[in-house]
């Protein structure tokens, strides 16, 4: 059984990773951590000039730091490209209405993922 865990540095995501590490230890299985870069911001004001490459580099480095910290904590090995048996993500704990109005990642993932999804609050 391979467990895929989405992390973003938030406390709910760290709890999801720790839960996945615990399950993997019990089952003798592996955990793959991943971090996704958000899309660059879009500004309608032409006077706003951003160095998008620098912004992406900073977000990438922050994500890499999160992954390295959690991988060291869980002694997990990354296994990109391998099929997974289920996905674990953290939830920020919005209410059902708040999640529906604002659109939660975990809520969306449950509907589009073809694998079982573990949402950790």
CNS distance restraints for C-alpha pairs under 8 A (distance, minus, plus):
assign (resid   1 and name CA) (resid  27 and name CA) 8.00 0.50 0.50
assign (resid   1 and name CA) (resid  29 and name CA) 5.64 0.50 0.50
assign (resid   1 and name CA) (resid  30 and name CA) 7.05 0.50 0.50
assign (resid   1 and name CA) (resid  84 and name CA) 7.01 0.50 0.50
assign (resid   1 and name CA) (resid  85 and name CA) 5.57 0.50 0.50
assign (resid   2 and name CA) (resid  29 and name CA) 6.15 0.50 0.50
assign (resid   2 and name CA) (resid  30 and name CA) 5.22 0.50 0.50
assign (resid   2 and name CA) (resid  31 and name CA) 6.00 0.50 0.50
assign (resid   2 and name CA) (resid  32 and name CA) 7.44 0.50 0.50
assign (resid   2 and name CA) (resid  83 and name CA) 7.33 0.50 0.50
assign (resid   2 and name CA) (resid  84 and name CA) 4.69 0.50 0.50
assign (resid   2 and name CA) (resid  85 and name CA) 5.23 0.50 0.50
assign (resid   2 and name CA) (resid  86 and name CA) 6.96 0.50 0.50
assign (resid   3 and name CA) (resid  20 and name CA) 6.82 0.50 0.50
assign (resid   3 and name CA) (resid  24 and name CA) 7.60 0.50 0.50
assign (resid   3 and name CA) (resid  29 and name CA) 7.87 0.50 0.50
assign (resid   3 and name CA) (resid  30 and name CA) 6.34 0.50 0.50
assign (resid   3 and name CA) (resid  31 and name CA) 4.80 0.50 0.50
assign (resid   3 and name CA) (resid  32 and name CA) 6.15 0.50 0.50
assign (resid   3 and name CA) (resid  84 and name CA) 5.73 0.50 0.50
assign (resid   3 and name CA) (resid  85 and name CA) 6.03 0.50 0.50
assign (resid   3 and name CA) (resid  86 and name CA) 5.35 0.50 0.50
assign (resid   3 and name CA) (resid  87 and name CA) 5.81 0.50 0.50
assign (resid   3 and name CA) (resid  88 and name CA) 7.11 0.50 0.50
assign (resid   4 and name CA) (resid  31 and name CA) 5.94 0.50 0.50
assign (resid   4 and name CA) (resid  32 and name CA) 4.86 0.50 0.50
assign (resid   4 and name CA) (resid  33 and name CA) 5.99 0.50 0.50
assign (resid   4 and name CA) (resid  34 and name CA) 7.44 0.50 0.50
assign (resid   4 and name CA) (resid  84 and name CA) 6.22 0.50 0.50
assign (resid   4 and name CA) (resid  85 and name CA) 7.87 0.50 0.50
assign (resid   4 and name CA) (resid  86 and name CA) 6.35 0.50 0.50
assign (resid   4 and name CA) (resid  87 and name CA) 4.68 0.50 0.50
assign (resid   4 and name CA) (resid  88 and name CA) 6.16 0.50 0.50
assign (resid   5 and name CA) (resid  16 and name CA) 7.16 0.50 0.50
assign (resid   5 and name CA) (resid  17 and name CA) 6.08 0.50 0.50
assign (resid   5 and name CA) (resid  20 and name CA) 7.32 0.50 0.50
assign (resid   5 and name CA) (resid  31 and name CA) 7.17 0.50 0.50
assign (resid   5 and name CA) (resid  32 and name CA) 6.17 0.50 0.50
assign (resid   5 and name CA) (resid  33 and name CA) 4.88 0.50 0.50
assign (resid   5 and name CA) (resid  34 and name CA) 6.20 0.50 0.50
assign (resid   5 and name CA) (resid  87 and name CA) 5.77 0.50 0.50
assign (resid   5 and name CA) (resid  88 and name CA) 4.78 0.50 0.50
assign (resid   5 and name CA) (resid  89 and name CA) 5.82 0.50 0.50
assign (resid   6 and name CA) (resid  13 and name CA) 6.96 0.50 0.50
assign (resid   6 and name CA) (resid  17 and name CA) 7.89 0.50 0.50
assign (resid   6 and name CA) (resid  33 and name CA) 6.07 0.50 0.50
assign (resid   6 and name CA) (resid  34 and name CA) 5.07 0.50 0.50
assign (resid   6 and name CA) (resid  35 and name CA) 5.90 0.50 0.50
assign (resid   6 and name CA) (resid  36 and name CA) 7.95 0.50 0.50
assign (resid   6 and name CA) (resid  87 and name CA) 7.73 0.50 0.50
assign (resid   6 and name CA) (resid  88 and name CA) 6.63 0.50 0.50
assign (resid   6 and name CA) (resid  89 and name CA) 5.35 0.50 0.50
assign (resid   6 and name CA) (resid  90 and name CA) 7.82 0.50 0.50
assign (resid   7 and name CA) (resid  13 and name CA) 5.03 0.50 0.50
assign (resid   7 and name CA) (resid  14 and name CA) 6.83 0.50 0.50
assign (resid   7 and name CA) (resid  17 and name CA) 7.39 0.50 0.50
assign (resid   7 and name CA) (resid  33 and name CA) 6.92 0.50 0.50
assign (resid   7 and name CA) (resid  34 and name CA) 6.13 0.50 0.50
assign (resid   7 and name CA) (resid  35 and name CA) 5.36 0.50 0.50
assign (resid   7 and name CA) (resid  66 and name CA) 7.57 0.50 0.50
assign (resid   7 and name CA) (resid  67 and name CA) 7.44 0.50 0.50
assign (resid   7 and name CA) (resid  89 and name CA) 7.06 0.50 0.50
assign (resid   7 and name CA) (resid  90 and name CA) 7.75 0.50 0.50
assign (resid   8 and name CA) (resid  13 and name CA) 6.31 0.50 0.50
assign (resid   8 and name CA) (resid  35 and name CA) 6.03 0.50 0.50
assign (resid   8 and name CA) (resid  36 and name CA) 7.68 0.50 0.50
assign (resid   8 and name CA) (resid  63 and name CA) 6.78 0.50 0.50
assign (resid   8 and name CA) (resid  66 and name CA) 7.18 0.50 0.50
assign (resid   9 and name CA) (resid  13 and name CA) 6.46 0.50 0.50
assign (resid   9 and name CA) (resid  14 and name CA) 6.73 0.50 0.50
assign (resid   9 and name CA) (resid  63 and name CA) 7.44 0.50 0.50
assign (resid   9 and name CA) (resid  66 and name CA) 5.69 0.50 0.50
assign (resid  10 and name CA) (resid  14 and name CA) 6.34 0.50 0.50
assign (resid  11 and name CA) (resid  15 and name CA) 6.20 0.50 0.50
assign (resid  11 and name CA) (resid  90 and name CA) 7.92 0.50 0.50
assign (resid  12 and name CA) (resid  16 and name CA) 6.24 0.50 0.50
assign (resid  12 and name CA) (resid  89 and name CA) 7.79 0.50 0.50
assign (resid  12 and name CA) (resid  90 and name CA) 4.35 0.50 0.50
assign (resid  12 and name CA) (resid  91 and name CA) 5.63 0.50 0.50
assign (resid  12 and name CA) (resid  92 and name CA) 6.06 0.50 0.50
assign (resid  12 and name CA) (resid 120 and name CA) 6.72 0.50 0.50
assign (resid  12 and name CA) (resid 121 and name CA) 5.99 0.50 0.50
assign (resid  13 and name CA) (resid  17 and name CA) 6.24 0.50 0.50
assign (resid  13 and name CA) (resid  89 and name CA) 5.90 0.50 0.50
assign (resid  13 and name CA) (resid  90 and name CA) 4.19 0.50 0.50
assign (resid  13 and name CA) (resid  91 and name CA) 7.21 0.50 0.50
assign (resid  13 and name CA) (resid 120 and name CA) 7.77 0.50 0.50
assign (resid  14 and name CA) (resid  18 and name CA) 6.18 0.50 0.50
assign (resid  14 and name CA) (resid  70 and name CA) 7.57 0.50 0.50
assign (resid  14 and name CA) (resid  90 and name CA) 7.35 0.50 0.50
assign (resid  15 and name CA) (resid  19 and name CA) 6.12 0.50 0.50
assign (resid  15 and name CA) (resid  90 and name CA) 6.75 0.50 0.50
assign (resid  15 and name CA) (resid 120 and name CA) 6.75 0.50 0.50
assign (resid  15 and name CA) (resid 121 and name CA) 7.68 0.50 0.50
assign (resid  16 and name CA) (resid  20 and name CA) 6.17 0.50 0.50
assign (resid  16 and name CA) (resid  88 and name CA) 6.02 0.50 0.50
assign (resid  16 and name CA) (resid  89 and name CA) 5.42 0.50 0.50
assign (resid  16 and name CA) (resid  90 and name CA) 5.12 0.50 0.50
assign (resid  16 and name CA) (resid 119 and name CA) 7.27 0.50 0.50
assign (resid  16 and name CA) (resid 120 and name CA) 5.23 0.50 0.50
assign (resid  16 and name CA) (resid 121 and name CA) 7.87 0.50 0.50
assign (resid  17 and name CA) (resid  21 and name CA) 6.11 0.50 0.50
assign (resid  17 and name CA) (resid  33 and name CA) 7.86 0.50 0.50
assign (resid  17 and name CA) (resid  70 and name CA) 7.40 0.50 0.50
assign (resid  17 and name CA) (resid  88 and name CA) 7.35 0.50 0.50
assign (resid  17 and name CA) (resid  89 and name CA) 7.59 0.50 0.50
assign (resid  18 and name CA) (resid  22 and name CA) 6.18 0.50 0.50
assign (resid  18 and name CA) (resid  74 and name CA) 7.13 0.50 0.50
assign (resid  19 and name CA) (resid  23 and name CA) 6.26 0.50 0.50
assign (resid  19 and name CA) (resid 120 and name CA) 7.90 0.50 0.50
assign (resid  20 and name CA) (resid  24 and name CA) 6.02 0.50 0.50
assign (resid  20 and name CA) (resid  31 and name CA) 6.92 0.50 0.50
assign (resid  20 and name CA) (resid  88 and name CA) 6.88 0.50 0.50
assign (resid  21 and name CA) (resid  25 and name CA) 6.12 0.50 0.50
assign (resid  21 and name CA) (resid  31 and name CA) 6.72 0.50 0.50
assign (resid  21 and name CA) (resid  74 and name CA) 5.74 0.50 0.50
assign (resid  21 and name CA) (resid  76 and name CA) 7.58 0.50 0.50
assign (resid  22 and name CA) (resid  26 and name CA) 6.29 0.50 0.50
assign (resid  23 and name CA) (resid  27 and name CA) 6.07 0.50 0.50
assign (resid  23 and name CA) (resid  29 and name CA) 7.99 0.50 0.50
assign (resid  24 and name CA) (resid  28 and name CA) 5.42 0.50 0.50
assign (resid  24 and name CA) (resid  29 and name CA) 4.59 0.50 0.50
assign (resid  24 and name CA) (resid  30 and name CA) 5.79 0.50 0.50
assign (resid  24 and name CA) (resid  31 and name CA) 6.70 0.50 0.50
assign (resid  25 and name CA) (resid  29 and name CA) 6.61 0.50 0.50
assign (resid  30 and name CA) (resid  76 and name CA) 6.73 0.50 0.50
assign (resid  30 and name CA) (resid  77 and name CA) 7.05 0.50 0.50
assign (resid  31 and name CA) (resid  76 and name CA) 5.70 0.50 0.50
assign (resid  31 and name CA) (resid  77 and name CA) 6.69 0.50 0.50
assign (resid  31 and name CA) (resid  78 and name CA) 7.07 0.50 0.50
assign (resid  31 and name CA) (resid  79 and name CA) 7.99 0.50 0.50
assign (resid  32 and name CA) (resid  76 and name CA) 7.01 0.50 0.50
assign (resid  32 and name CA) (resid  77 and name CA) 6.58 0.50 0.50
assign (resid  32 and name CA) (resid  78 and name CA) 4.88 0.50 0.50
assign (resid  32 and name CA) (resid  79 and name CA) 5.84 0.50 0.50
assign (resid  32 and name CA) (resid  80 and name CA) 7.30 0.50 0.50
assign (resid  33 and name CA) (resid  67 and name CA) 6.64 0.50 0.50
assign (resid  33 and name CA) (resid  71 and name CA) 7.44 0.50 0.50
assign (resid  33 and name CA) (resid  78 and name CA) 6.51 0.50 0.50
assign (resid  34 and name CA) (resid  67 and name CA) 7.11 0.50 0.50
assign (resid  35 and name CA) (resid  63 and name CA) 5.97 0.50 0.50
assign (resid  35 and name CA) (resid  64 and name CA) 7.78 0.50 0.50
assign (resid  35 and name CA) (resid  67 and name CA) 7.18 0.50 0.50
assign (resid  36 and name CA) (resid  63 and name CA) 7.74 0.50 0.50
assign (resid  37 and name CA) (resid  56 and name CA) 7.67 0.50 0.50
assign (resid  37 and name CA) (resid  59 and name CA) 6.74 0.50 0.50
assign (resid  37 and name CA) (resid  60 and name CA) 6.66 0.50 0.50
assign (resid  37 and name CA) (resid  63 and name CA) 7.72 0.50 0.50
assign (resid  40 and name CA) (resid  52 and name CA) 6.97 0.50 0.50
assign (resid  40 and name CA) (resid  56 and name CA) 7.52 0.50 0.50
assign (resid  43 and name CA) (resid  48 and name CA) 7.03 0.50 0.50
assign (resid  50 and name CA) (resid  55 and name CA) 7.94 0.50 0.50
assign (resid  51 and name CA) (resid  55 and name CA) 6.30 0.50 0.50
assign (resid  52 and name CA) (resid  56 and name CA) 6.02 0.50 0.50
assign (resid  53 and name CA) (resid  57 and name CA) 6.11 0.50 0.50
assign (resid  54 and name CA) (resid  58 and name CA) 6.23 0.50 0.50
assign (resid  55 and name CA) (resid  59 and name CA) 6.27 0.50 0.50
assign (resid  56 and name CA) (resid  60 and name CA) 5.95 0.50 0.50
assign (resid  57 and name CA) (resid  61 and name CA) 6.10 0.50 0.50
assign (resid  58 and name CA) (resid  62 and name CA) 6.13 0.50 0.50
assign (resid  59 and name CA) (resid  63 and name CA) 6.13 0.50 0.50
assign (resid  60 and name CA) (resid  64 and name CA) 6.07 0.50 0.50
assign (resid  61 and name CA) (resid  65 and name CA) 6.15 0.50 0.50
assign (resid  62 and name CA) (resid  66 and name CA) 6.36 0.50 0.50
assign (resid  63 and name CA) (resid  67 and name CA) 6.23 0.50 0.50
assign (resid  64 and name CA) (resid  68 and name CA) 6.09 0.50 0.50
assign (resid  65 and name CA) (resid  69 and name CA) 6.10 0.50 0.50
assign (resid  66 and name CA) (resid  70 and name CA) 6.24 0.50 0.50
assign (resid  67 and name CA) (resid  71 and name CA) 5.89 0.50 0.50
assign (resid  68 and name CA) (resid  72 and name CA) 6.06 0.50 0.50
assign (resid  69 and name CA) (resid  73 and name CA) 6.19 0.50 0.50
assign (resid  70 and name CA) (resid  74 and name CA) 6.04 0.50 0.50
assign (resid  71 and name CA) (resid  75 and name CA) 5.44 0.50 0.50
assign (resid  71 and name CA) (resid  76 and name CA) 5.03 0.50 0.50
assign (resid  71 and name CA) (resid  77 and name CA) 7.02 0.50 0.50
assign (resid  72 and name CA) (resid  76 and name CA) 6.96 0.50 0.50
assign (resid  84 and name CA) (resid 115 and name CA) 7.92 0.50 0.50
assign (resid  85 and name CA) (resid 115 and name CA) 6.47 0.50 0.50
assign (resid  85 and name CA) (resid 116 and name CA) 7.35 0.50 0.50
assign (resid  86 and name CA) (resid 115 and name CA) 5.32 0.50 0.50
assign (resid  86 and name CA) (resid 116 and name CA) 4.89 0.50 0.50
assign (resid  86 and name CA) (resid 117 and name CA) 5.80 0.50 0.50
assign (resid  86 and name CA) (resid 118 and name CA) 7.41 0.50 0.50
assign (resid  87 and name CA) (resid 115 and name CA) 6.88 0.50 0.50
assign (resid  87 and name CA) (resid 116 and name CA) 6.37 0.50 0.50
assign (resid  87 and name CA) (resid 117 and name CA) 4.82 0.50 0.50
assign (resid  87 and name CA) (resid 118 and name CA) 6.09 0.50 0.50
assign (resid  88 and name CA) (resid 117 and name CA) 5.76 0.50 0.50
assign (resid  88 and name CA) (resid 118 and name CA) 4.53 0.50 0.50
assign (resid  88 and name CA) (resid 119 and name CA) 5.89 0.50 0.50
assign (resid  88 and name CA) (resid 120 and name CA) 7.30 0.50 0.50
assign (resid  89 and name CA) (resid 106 and name CA) 6.59 0.50 0.50
assign (resid  89 and name CA) (resid 117 and name CA) 7.64 0.50 0.50
assign (resid  89 and name CA) (resid 118 and name CA) 6.40 0.50 0.50
assign (resid  89 and name CA) (resid 119 and name CA) 5.18 0.50 0.50
assign (resid  89 and name CA) (resid 120 and name CA) 6.21 0.50 0.50
assign (resid  90 and name CA) (resid 106 and name CA) 7.20 0.50 0.50
assign (resid  90 and name CA) (resid 119 and name CA) 5.55 0.50 0.50
assign (resid  90 and name CA) (resid 120 and name CA) 4.71 0.50 0.50
assign (resid  90 and name CA) (resid 121 and name CA) 5.94 0.50 0.50
assign (resid  91 and name CA) (resid 106 and name CA) 6.24 0.50 0.50
assign (resid  91 and name CA) (resid 119 and name CA) 6.26 0.50 0.50
assign (resid  91 and name CA) (resid 120 and name CA) 5.96 0.50 0.50
assign (resid  91 and name CA) (resid 121 and name CA) 5.14 0.50 0.50
assign (resid  92 and name CA) (resid 121 and name CA) 6.76 0.50 0.50
assign (resid  93 and name CA) (resid 121 and name CA) 6.15 0.50 0.50
assign (resid  94 and name CA) (resid  98 and name CA) 5.59 0.50 0.50
assign (resid  94 and name CA) (resid  99 and name CA) 5.66 0.50 0.50
assign (resid  95 and name CA) (resid  99 and name CA) 5.98 0.50 0.50
assign (resid  96 and name CA) (resid 100 and name CA) 6.09 0.50 0.50
assign (resid  97 and name CA) (resid 101 and name CA) 6.07 0.50 0.50
assign (resid  98 and name CA) (resid 102 and name CA) 5.79 0.50 0.50
assign (resid  98 and name CA) (resid 103 and name CA) 7.61 0.50 0.50
assign (resid  99 and name CA) (resid 103 and name CA) 4.96 0.50 0.50
assign (resid  99 and name CA) (resid 104 and name CA) 5.11 0.50 0.50
assign (resid  99 and name CA) (resid 107 and name CA) 7.26 0.50 0.50
assign (resid 100 and name CA) (resid 104 and name CA) 7.22 0.50 0.50
assign (resid 103 and name CA) (resid 107 and name CA) 7.18 0.50 0.50
assign (resid 103 and name CA) (resid 108 and name CA) 7.17 0.50 0.50
assign (resid 104 and name CA) (resid 108 and name CA) 6.21 0.50 0.50
assign (resid 105 and name CA) (resid 109 and name CA) 6.01 0.50 0.50
assign (resid 106 and name CA) (resid 110 and name CA) 6.32 0.50 0.50
assign (resid 106 and name CA) (resid 119 and name CA) 6.78 0.50 0.50
assign (resid 107 and name CA) (resid 111 and name CA) 6.96 0.50 0.50
assign (resid 108 and name CA) (resid 112 and name CA) 6.46 0.50 0.50
assign (resid 109 and name CA) (resid 113 and name CA) 5.52 0.50 0.50
assign (resid 109 and name CA) (resid 117 and name CA) 7.62 0.50 0.50
assign (resid 110 and name CA) (resid 116 and name CA) 7.85 0.50 0.50
assign (resid 110 and name CA) (resid 117 and name CA) 6.12 0.50 0.50
assign (resid 113 and name CA) (resid 117 and name CA) 7.48 0.50 0.50
